[in-house]
Amino acid sequence: MTAQRIEPQVFRQILGHLPTGACVVSSADANGRPLGLTCNSFTSVSLTPPLVSFCPAKASTTWPLMRPTGQFAVNVLAEHQADLCRRFARRGLDRFDGVEWHASPLGNPLLDGALAWLDCELVDEHDAGDHTIVVAGVRELASPGGSGPLIFFGGRYGRFLLDE
């Protein structure tokens, strides 16, 4: 089977068999208004220097508003934050309305209750089909902990259970 004949829906369904974490990437626009988007493509790139990446869709209306600041936070969502994850994936609403958050050391919005967070500065962007690969340097990070991670698998959210 060649890449030209792979249907996007089938590709997405097959990749849905790979469990991922769920994150909200957050920053602010030029007026300081908090912005955020749901991200399932977050991953580490390098330990030295500490680099991470995520892949926003080129159709995203949020990432172009966040990009000019050159910085953002990655909020690693906890198992009880599926509704928050869905909220930040929706279009046409103020995603931070009624959401509790505080500022990171770099001034990015950090979602209360997140399992961990990373404050990042934009390093590079690469064109990749219908998405952009964003590479960022990690400047600050912490893990308040308190619960397990939110997992995305087969188009649904769930929690991770450790073998005993």
C-alpha positions in Angstrom: 0.0 0.0 0.0 1.4 3.4 -1.0 1.0 6.6 1.0 -1.1 8.1 -1.7 -3.8 5.4 -1.2 -4.0 5.5 2.6 -7.2 7.2 3.6 -6.9 9.8 6.3 -9.7 8.2 8.4 -8.1 4.8 8.2 -4.7 6.2 9.1 -6.2 8.0 12.1 -8.0 4.9 13.2 -4.9 2.8 13.1 -2.8 5.4 15.0 -5.6 5.5 17.6 -4.3 2.1 18.8 -1.3 4.0 20.2 -2.1 5.4 23.6 -0.9 9.0 24.2 -0.9 11.5 27.0 -3.1 14.5 26.8 -1.8 18.0 27.2 -2.9 21.6 26.9 -0.4 24.0 25.3 -1.0 27.5 26.7 0.2 31.0 26.2 -1.2 34.5 25.7 -2.0 36.7 22.7 -0.4 40.1 22.1 -3.0 41.6 24.6 -2.2 39.2 27.4 -5.4 37.1 26.9 -4.8 33.5 27.8 -5.0 31.0 25.0 -4.7 27.2 24.9 -5.1 24.2 22.7 -5.4 20.4 23.3 -2.4 18.4 22.1 -1.9 14.7 21.9 1.4 14.9 19.9 3.6 16.2 22.7 7.0 14.4 23.1 10.5 14.8 24.3 13.2 15.4 21.7 16.5 15.8 23.6 17.7 15.6 27.1 20.8 17.8 26.5 19.7 20.5 25.9 16.1 19.8 27.1 13.9 20.0 24.0 10.3 19.0 23.4 7.9 19.1 20.5 4.3 19.1 19.6 2.4 19.3 16.3 -0.4 21.8 15.9 -2.6 21.4 12.8 -2.1 24.0 10.1 -5.8 24.7 10.4 -5.4 25.8 14.0 -6.7 29.2 14.7 -5.1 29.3 18.2 -1.4 28.5 17.4 -0.9 31.5 15.1 -2.0 33.7 18.0 0.4 32.0 20.4 3.4 31.8 18.1 4.4 35.5 18.2 5.1 35.4 21.9 7.9 32.8 21.3 6.9 31.0 24.5 4.3 28.6 25.9 3.6 26.1 28.7 2.7 22.5 28.3 0.2 21.3 30.9 0.3 17.5 31.3 -3.3 16.7 32.2 -4.3 14.5 35.1 -6.7 11.6 34.9 -9.6 13.7 36.2 -9.2 16.4 33.5 -10.9 14.8 30.5 -13.5 17.6 30.4 -10.8 20.2 30.4 -9.1 18.4 27.5 -12.3 18.4 25.5 -12.9 22.1 26.3 -9.5 23.1 24.9 -10.2 21.1 21.7 -13.4 23.0 20.9 -13.6 26.1 18.7 -15.6 29.2 19.1 -15.5 29.7 22.9 -13.3 31.4 25.5 -11.5 28.2 26.6 -10.3 29.8 29.8 -13.7 31.1 30.9 -14.3 29.6 34.3 -11.0 27.6 34.3 -8.7 28.0 37.3 -5.2 28.8 36.4 -2.1 30.7 37.5 0.9 32.2 35.8 4.1 30.2 35.2 7.6 31.7 35.8 7.6 32.8 32.2 4.0 34.2 32.6 2.2 31.4 30.7 -1.1 30.1 31.9 -0.8 26.9 34.1 -3.9 24.9 34.6 -4.7 24.1 38.2 -4.7 20.4 38.9 -2.4 19.5 36.0 -0.1 16.5 36.7 3.0 18.4 35.4 4.0 21.5 33.5 6.9 22.7 31.3 7.6 26.4 30.5 9.1 26.5 27.0 10.6 28.9 24.5 10.1 28.4 20.7 13.3 27.1 19.0 12.1 26.0 15.5 9.2 25.0 13.4 9.1 22.5 10.5 6.5 22.0 7.8 5.0 18.5 8.0 2.0 17.8 5.8 -1.2 19.3 7.4 0.6 19.9 10.7 3.6 21.9 11.9 6.3 20.4 14.1 7.1 22.8 16.8 10.4 22.4 18.7 10.9 24.2 22.0 13.5 24.5 24.7 12.4 23.8 28.3 13.2 26.7 30.7 11.2 25.7 33.8 9.3 22.6 34.8 7.5 21.0 37.8 5.4 18.1 38.7 2.8 18.8 41.4 1.6 15.2 41.0 -1.4 14.0 43.0 -2.9 11.5 40.5 -2.3 9.5 37.4 -2.1 10.8 33.8 -5.0 11.3 31.4 -4.6 8.9 28.5 -6.1 9.1 25.0 -6.7 5.8 23.3 -9.1 4.8 20.5 -10.7 8.2 20.4 -11.5 8.1 24.1 -10.0 9.3 27.4 -9.1 7.1 30.3 -6.6 6.5 33.0 -3.5 4.4 33.3 -3.4 1.5 35.7 0.0 0.2 36.8 0.6 -3.5 37.2 1.1 -4.4 40.8 
